[in-house]
């Protein structure tokens, strides 16, 4: 009896109905190991909102001060003093 992967993150197997043997594939579809990217996509797709918030809030809290410090430093390093003076006068 052929099997198919229901949820690649959990790799739960259930029998398939109507899948014929002798397809053109080298390995049957249910025997193939799911790609790691597919497993991660399934994991992130099925995350509840609370878990997303637990991931996003620390990233925002850490990135805000970094952006507030790094962006002005890069602008000061890239933009010449004369351009800053002219822009300041406008």
Secondary structure, DSSP 8 states (H G I E B T S, - for coil): --EEEEETTTTEEEE-SS--SS-SSSS-TTTS---HHHHHHHHHHT--HHHHHHHHHHHHHHHHHHHHHHHHHHHHHHS-HHHHHHHHH-
